Amino acid sequence: ITNEKDYRNRRALLRAGILAGTAAATTWLYRRLASPAGSGKEAAGPQTGGYVTPEGEPATDLYDITHYNNFYEFSTSKEGVAPRAERFPTRPWTVEVGGLVHRPRTFDLEEVIRLGVEERVYRFRCVEAWSMVIPWLGVPLGRLLSQVEPMGSARFVAFETLFDPTRMPNQRTQVLPWPYVEGLRLDEALHPLTLLSTGLYGKALLPQNGAPIRLVVPWKYGFKSIKSVVRIRLVAEQPPTTWSMVASDEYGFYSNVHPGVSHPRWSQARERRIGSWGMRDTQLFNGYAEEVASLYTGMDLRQNY
């Protein structure tokens, strides 16, 4: 990972395009990082010279990534999350993984990290029609699930955020039903792009970004990437998800990024990249169609929103 001193000295250059991420670069990086070695010079790749994509699309500025956040457990104001989450304790931390598995297990954070942290530069698209490019650190979710040996009857994966109003004060309100829950189909969870993130920009996650461990599913809207995960269960039936429970007519289970499927209150055809001027076209599956479209062969993406 780039030395912190070097990173800070080059911050102006980063704004101009040194750190970047697009689908093409992510696919290349995934293939490199998925090699058996998983570390060393082969895995380092673009870390040695900055995150550069063929299109030259820059990563979002670190300050914006860490100060423009949706995390209702702390605040409903994006700018209010970081100061209210600042003292959130993330050690010790465990993730319970069970349900329809042969070897249920509780992992502490260090055990998750020892499974092999990789760096992925992903687009991040919010359902509110804004987007970022984020250099994540994390462990492929499929690698964690292989440790518990899913049963043949498992078809979905359910996730749960920590529920502790003493540590997450906005959980004292009724703004959402707590704890926050999310879900994926098992094949989505096992896809190589699906990540359990433990950091970004070469450092551990900050509380406002979902510390110490969160889900990242780059082809879906950001609310699917549940934060501060404490429980993962493999189940046979489609699990409930928080925003689908709150407004099922607006937030579906799949929530794949689709420019042709509008939110009931706004279009998804265009998006605003944080830190950039103007609007840009939204890409199907957030630009990852080549990698993930086969997961939905034969499905009507408008009906299965």
ROKOLBA-360416 format. One record per residue: z, y, x of N, C-alpha, C, O in turn; residue in one letter. Coordinates in steps of 0.02 Angstrom, whole numbers, plus 50000, padded with zeros to 5 digits. Atoms other than C-alpha are relative to their C-alpha. Last residue first. Example, Ala and Ser with C-alpha at 12.3 -4.5 7.8 and 13.67 -1.06 7.14 Angstrom:
BEGIN
499974994149958503574994750684500375005549961500455011049986S;500004994150045503904977550615500005006050045500335005950097A;
END
This chain:
BEGIN
499824994249961495484975548201500694999050033500935003550068Y;499445002249957494914958448144500205005650047500185004850108N;499515003250043493844964848001500624997850038501184998050012Q;499784994950049492924977148110500524997149953501005000549934R;499514995749969492854965048257500235005749954500755008749966L;500204993450023492004951848150500545004950026501105004950001D;499524996150039492354936348252499695006649980499315009650018M;499995002150070490984924148305500495003849957500505002849896G;500655002550025491334926148490500084997649928500524993649912T;500064998250071492974935648512499334997949971499105000749921Y;499395002050036493614928948679499915000849924500284997849885L;500055007050019491814929948745500634997549963500604992449929S;500345000650065491944948948741499964992749977499974991549916A;499595002550055493284948548878499634998949935499914995949889V;499475004849984492514950549052500314996849938500514991049940E;500275005549962490844958549014500524994650012500374988650013E;500355004750043491634969048878499744994050038499764988450012A;499895006849974492884977048998499644994749958499854988949957Y;500415001249941492354995248975500064993050029499764991650081G;499784995449947493755000048856499624999050065499875000550119N;499495003549960493354984748750500225004150060500415001450112F;499775006050034491824994548691500464996050046500314995050105L;500375006149986491735010848788500304994049961500914993549954Q;499575005949995492335027548720499564993950011499034993249980T;500115005550047491155041848757500504994450013500664992750070D;500475004949975491875056648850499944994449948500374993649905R;499945006650028492745072748798499484995450031498984997750059M;500485002650048493005089148886500164993049977500694990249991G;500234995750054493935093549043499544996149953499194991549974W;500704998249997494895081149150499825004549941500185004649890S;500164997049935496735078649189499295002150008499115005050059G;499474995549978497015066549044499855002550071499704998550116I;499705002549939495345059048994500525005050025500345010750041R;499834994649953494985064148814500354996950060500894994050052R;499324999849974494115050948708500085005750049499595008250077E;499924995949941492585048948598500735000150022501184998649982R;500635000049963492005036148470500055003950066499685002550113A;499875002949934493775032648411499385000150044499374997050098Q;500515004249971493645044248261500234997250068500625000450103S;500424996849948495185050848175499504995050026499584988950019W;499904992849997496365047948027499605003550055499625009750061R;500084996850065495895030347969500055007650002499815011049957P;499334999850030495655025348152499925003549933499495007949926H;499584994049999493805023148179500704998449976500814993949935S;499485001250050492965006748222500495005850004500915006150048V;500285000150067491315010348310500504998749945500324998849886G;500224993350020492075015748475499735000349929499705005749899P;500665000650031493044999348488499775006849976500075009649930H;500334993449998494594997048594499284999149976498904995250003V;500474999449944495364980548537499675006949997499515009349943N;500034993249971496814982848417499595000450064499805003750112S;500415000549939497044964048390499965006850036500075007250096Y;499725004449949498514964248270499605000250064499895000350119F;500085007150010497924979248171500314996050056500544998750106G;499905003449935498584996948171499984992449990500464989449965Y;500214996049943498045009048034500014996350066499634997950111E;500684997550013498094999347870499745004150058499145005850059D;500495005449992499564989047933499295002449988498814999350012S;500604997550034500635004547954499434995050011499014995950054A;499904993150022502435001048007499415002649959499505005949908V;499495000050052502284982148016500095007049971500195007749911M;500315003150059500634983348110500504999749943500305000249884S;500414995150034501464995848227499624997149941499455000849894W;499664994150027502884984048269499545004649961499685006249903T;500034994949949501974967548287500235006649969500095008049911T;500014993050023502334951848188499975004750059500215003150114P;499354996750006501864935248268499945007049972499415010149975P;500064993149976500284925348231500655003749990500905004149934Q;500284995450048500844907448205499975007150029500365008850073E;500595003050032501114893248329499645004949954499035004549946A;499925001950070502294902148448499354997349971498824998250000V;500635002950021502554905548633500114996949931500584993149920L;499975006450035504024917148660499304997749982498895001649958R;500685002450013504264931348784500064993149968500404988749995I;500095006650030505904941048793499264998749986498905003049961R;499435004549985506574955548896499904993049972500264988349992V;499995006550033505064967148909500614995850021500764995450080V;499315002449989505344985248960500124993349964500574992749923S;499614997949941503664990948888500694996650001500934994049951K;499294999150014502374983348769500405001150065500254998250116I;499715001349934500534985248816500755001649998500975006750024S;499945007249991499884983648637500364998250066500624992750074K;499395002250032500285002148610500094992450002500634989849990F;499405000149959498985006048742500634997549966501064994850000G;499664993750002497445001248643500704999450030501014994150029Y;499694998450064496654985148701500325006950003500455009650056K;500544999250049495424981348842500275001649930499885002249883W;500424994049992496704984948979499455000849949499185006349942P;500605003450026498084973048924499455005249996499405008749945V;500604995849995499604978549026499404995849978499244990850009V;500645003250008501324971348984499445005150009499535010949990L;500354998750062502904979149052499344996049999499114993750051R;500575004450008504224975949184499695001149931500045001249880I;500295001849936505564987049260499394995449994499074993850044P;499635003849950505204999049194500504995349967500754996649912A;499855006750024504095004149049500384995750048500354989550043G;500615004050002503195019649112500144992749981499694988549984N;500454997450051504625031549069499354996149994499004996749944Q;499805001750069505835020549167499525002449947499394998749899P;499474995550021504845022149330500184998349927499774995549891L;500074996150061503855007049385500605004749991501175002850006L;499715003050060504095001449564499905004649941499905010749948A;499275000050004502935009249692500224996649936499824995349891K;499695003049942501135007449753500764999849999501074997850048G;500084995749941500375019649630500404997450059500665001350099Y;500634996449999501055008849489500005004750060500525006750085L;500054993749963502404995849471499345003449989498895000749956G;499354998349971503074979749394499975006750037500485008950063T;499964994949949501614976149278500725001350021501175001649980S;499314997750007501444959749186500125005050057500195003050115L;499544999149944499554958849185500715001549974500805005049924L;499364998550032498154952749073500564999850052500644994850088T;499884992949999496514953749170500695001949972500935007549984L;499814997449934496544935249213500135007550002500485009750047P;500584997049968496554930149028500205003250067500735006350070H;500185003649939498054919248989499415003050037499245000850092L;499444999649952498794931548865499834996750066500054999050119A;499974993149976497124933648777500545000750054500455003950105E;500554999249952496944914648766499955007150026499735008150083D;499855003149936498694913648692499425000850050499545002050109L;500225006950005498334926448556500104996950069500075000450120R;500685001549980499354941848590499834992949979500284988749970L;500255006849995500934949248518499284999750022498895004450012G;500735000349995502054964348509499784992850006500204988350013E;500285006749988503854968648465499235000550001498945004849969V;500734999850000504894984548475499744993150017499974989950064Y;500354998049940506714980748440499245000149991498984997149944P;499835002249932506944989848327500224992749999500504990549948W;499545005750004506044995748170500114997350071499634996150107P;500355006450001505295012748211500514994549987501114995549998L;500704998149992505855030948184499554993950002498974994349980V;500415004750039507485024248114499265001550007498874999849963Q;500364997250056508585032648245499604994549965499564988849988T;499504998450052509905024848357499685003049938499995003449886R;499945005850043508475016948455500565000949948500644996749903Q;500384998850061508175034648518499984993849955499734994249899N;499654996450054509615032048639499605001149936499905001649883P;500614997250029508845018348747500215003949938500175001249882M;500454998749944510295013648861499355003249977499025006750015R;499614996349950511705014448733499575001850060499715006750094T;499984992750014510445010048597500425004050050500335010050056P;499354997849976510134993048679500045007549990499855011350035D;499664996250053508654983048614500705001650024501134997150026F;499274999450000507564977748760500235003949939499945009149921L;499694994949957505744975448712500764999549996501034997249946T;499464995950029505064959348635500285004750054500405002750111E;499634996249949503464949548663500515004449965500425006749909F;499634994450028502634935848559500435003250054500734999750095A;499444998149957501294924248628500325006349971499985011249959V;499884992949992500094915148513500595001150047500994996550060F;500624996350011499294898048495500075007550011499575011050020R;499934992749991500634885948556499325003449993498845001450026A;499934996850065500404868448482500075007650005500045011049954S;500644999750032499744861348646500015003549933499495006049910G;500185005950038501384865648729499315000949968499075006549960M;500104999450073501484879348859499814993349968499444989449997P;500425005450028502084874149034499945000349924500304996849888E;499625002950055503514886049081499614994649963499884991549918V;499365002549977502874890749254500404996549945500834992349959Q;500115006749971501084892049191500664996950024500724990850028S;499995005050053501664906449082499894992950026500154988149997L;499315001050024502104916849235500024994549947500464990249950L;499635003249945500394914249315500734998849980501024993649997R;500145007150000499534917849150500384996350054500564990450045G;499575003350048500404934749144499904992549999500384988749992L;500375002450058499544940249303500454996149953500814991649974P;500125007249996500884948349412499584997949940499764999749884V;499725004850047500984967049437499784992950014499424991450062G;499775005849963500544983249524500284995049949500604997049901L;499405003850016499524995849426500174995150057499734993250096W;499955005449951498295009049484500664996349991501184998650015P;499355001349969498045019049323499964994450051499714989050034I;500175005449954496515027649249500624998950043500865003550076V;499834999049930496975037949096499674994550042499384989850014M;500045005549953496465039748915500215002150070500265008150085S;499974997549931496635050048758500034994050046500194988550026W;500644997549974496025045048584500075004050065499665008450078A;500044993050019497725042848498499395003550029499325009650023E;500294999850067497485023948510499935007249975499555008549928V;499514999550054497815026148695499645000249933499085002849928C;500254996350059496565019848823500524999949945500704994649920R;499485000650052497095014448998499795004549942499705010549952F;500014994950051495725011049125500574998649951500744992949938R;500245001150068496304998949257499935006649963500325011349973Y;500164993350023496534998649445499664999449932499094997149928V;500574999650045497394982149484499905007349979500385010549957R;500164993250021498584978449628499365000049959498864997149980E;500684997949983499344961249645499905007249977500285009749936E;500214993550028501144955049646499305001750027499165001050086V;500574997049967501384936549682499755006349967499365006049920G;500605003650022502544924649591499375002950029498844999850027L;500175005149950503934932149698499414995749979499144991950019R;500364996949944503904947549586499784994850051499244995450080I;500674998150024504374937249434499595002850058499015001050066V;500385006250007505814929149529499295001449975498814998349996E;500215002149933506424946349584499594993649998499134992750037E;500574996049979506444952349404499744997850068499144997650079L;499804993349982507544938249346499415003650031498915000550048D;500194997449934506694924149256500365006550013500395010849969F;499864992949995507454914549110499875002250072500184999650118T;499674997549940506654897649081500135007549993499755011149960R;499764993150012505954886348948500425002350060500774998450092P;499494998249952505104871049025500245007249990500085011650030R;499645005949977504054861648899500585001850047501054997950054H;500125001349929503504877148804500414993850019500924992249988V;500385006349995503354881148619499784998850072499194999250089L;500415001850057504724894348618499664993450011499984988650032G;499865006250035505344900648785499534998949941498965001149942G;500655002750020505244914348916500124993249968500374988650001V;499935006850027506804925048940499324997749974499015001249933E;500495001150053506504940149051500064992749978499944988250018V;500265006850009507954946149158499504999949943499535004049897T;500475000750056508484962849229499754992949997499584989950049W;500425006049998509924968249343499554999749939499675003249889P;499725005649963509434981649377500724998849977501095003649970R;500495005550002508344993149271500224994050042499834989350049T;499895005149948509635006549228499524994149992499464991449937P;500025006750029508935021249126500084994750054499674994550100F;499425003849978509495037249211500024992949972500524989449977R;499884999549928507815046249202500564995550024500504992650078E;499985006849973507365040149028500234999850073500304994550102A;499505003850037507795056548939500074992850027500584989650016R;499324997749988506925067149070500534995949965501084995049991P;499795000549930505355056249069500715002650012501114999050043A;499805006849980505205053948880500304999950071500844997350081V;499285001050002505235072048824500244993450026500834992450038G;499694996549944503475076548878500754999050003501075000550053E;500265002749938502745063348763500345003250061500524999750109K;500394994949964503875068648620499774997150067500184994650105S;500664999950032504425054148508499565005550030498985006150012T;500194993850034505865051148627499334999249966498924995249988S;499684994249969506815037548720499865006649964500305010849957F;499305001849989506455021448626500405005750032501025005850028E;499584997550054504885030048566500734998150007501165001149975Y;499475005049993504005027748732500545002049951501025005449969F;499755002350064502335036848730500524994650012500354989250037N;499845006950018502155045248898500194999249927500555003349899N;500354999750065501425060648980500034992949972499584988949983Y;499694994850041502615063549127499635001149934499775005949898H;499285000850006502365048349240500345005449957500955005449950T;499845006850021500495046449223500744999249985500934995549940I;500205000950070500265065249228500174993149975500414992449918D;499554996150042501285066849388499834999149926500274998349884Y;499365003450008500345052649469500475003849954500815000749913L;499484997549956498655060949441500674996749985500844995649926D;499624994550029497435050049346500565002050048500864997850081T;499395002050035496355039049455500355006349974500295011750002A;499354999749967494685046549499500564997149957500544997449895P;499534997850051492975040449437500715000050028500954994850050E;499574994849973491815039549587500505002849951500725008549957G;500114993850037490485030049489500435005750027500335011550007E;500694997849993490405016049618499865006649965499455010649989P;500455003850042492305015449619499295002450011499185007950037T;500654996850010493515020949753499574995449957499544989449968V;500315003550056495375017249760499355003449982499355008649949Y;499984996650065495925023249932499624996049948499224991649964G;500394993949997495455017550106500015003949935499605008449927G;500024997249933496635003450150499635006650002499745010650048T;499374996749984497114999349970499965003750067500305008750077Q;500044992850006495274996049933500665003650014500665009750019P;500624996950022495364978450001500045007649998500155010850050G;499884992849995497184973350022499405004049978499465008949942A;499764997350063496894955749955500075007650003500025010949951A;500475001450054495774950450098500225003149935499815006049899E;500584995649995496854959350227499514998849944499235003649917K;500304998849935498474951050176499375004149995499255007549945G;499664994949962498884944250005499635001150065499114998050078S;499654995350042498274933249864500365005550038500735009450007G;499554996549954497834919249985500425005149963501035005449971A;499375003549989497174908249846500485003750045501085003150037P;500095005149948495884921449795500664996750016501184999850007S;499895006650028496294930249632499874994550050499954988650034A;499295001450003496514946649724500144993049973500674990149986L;499715000249934494694947349777500734997849998500954993650037R;500275005849966494034942349607500274999450070500394993950095R;499715006250028495204954649521499754993950038500154989550055Y;499325000649974494674968649638500324993749974500664990150013L;500035001649928492824966049603500704998850027500824994050064W;500255006849995493134965449415499974997850073500174992250090T;499465004650019494224980849426499774992850006500154988550030T;499535000549944492894990249524500564995149984500784991450027A;500335003449944491574986349394500484999250058500504993850089A;500065007250012492734990449249499694996450059499924991050078A;500455001350055493185007249322499954992549991500234988850031T;500065006750028494575013749434499514999849943499525004249899G;500395000350061494875028249552499984992949973500174988250008A;499755005750038495935034449695499634999849934499615004849898L;499875005549953494935045549815500244993849962499974988349973I;500365006350011494155056149677500144994550049499774989650048G;500724999249996494525074749687499634993449997499014993449990A;500244996650061496315073449626499245000349998498945000349945R;499965004950054496625060549762499755003249936499394999949897L;500605004249998495985073149888500014994949944499494993249916L;500574996050024497305085749834499364995950001498944996749956A;499994999650072498635072249852499415004049972499135002249920R;500695000350025498135068150030499955001049924499444999449894R;500434995449962499735073650115499305000349972498955005349979N;499834993250019500755065149978499565005150036499375010250007R;500204998750069499845048750000500145007349981499715010649951Y;500724999050001499995049250189499765001749930499325005949920D;500144993749967501865051850177499255001649998499055007249984K;499834994550045502015037850049499845006850031499585011249996E;499374997049981501065025250158500145006249958499695010149943N;500044993949960499615017550063500705002850013501115003249968T;500004994150042500005000050000500005006250044500315006250097I;
END
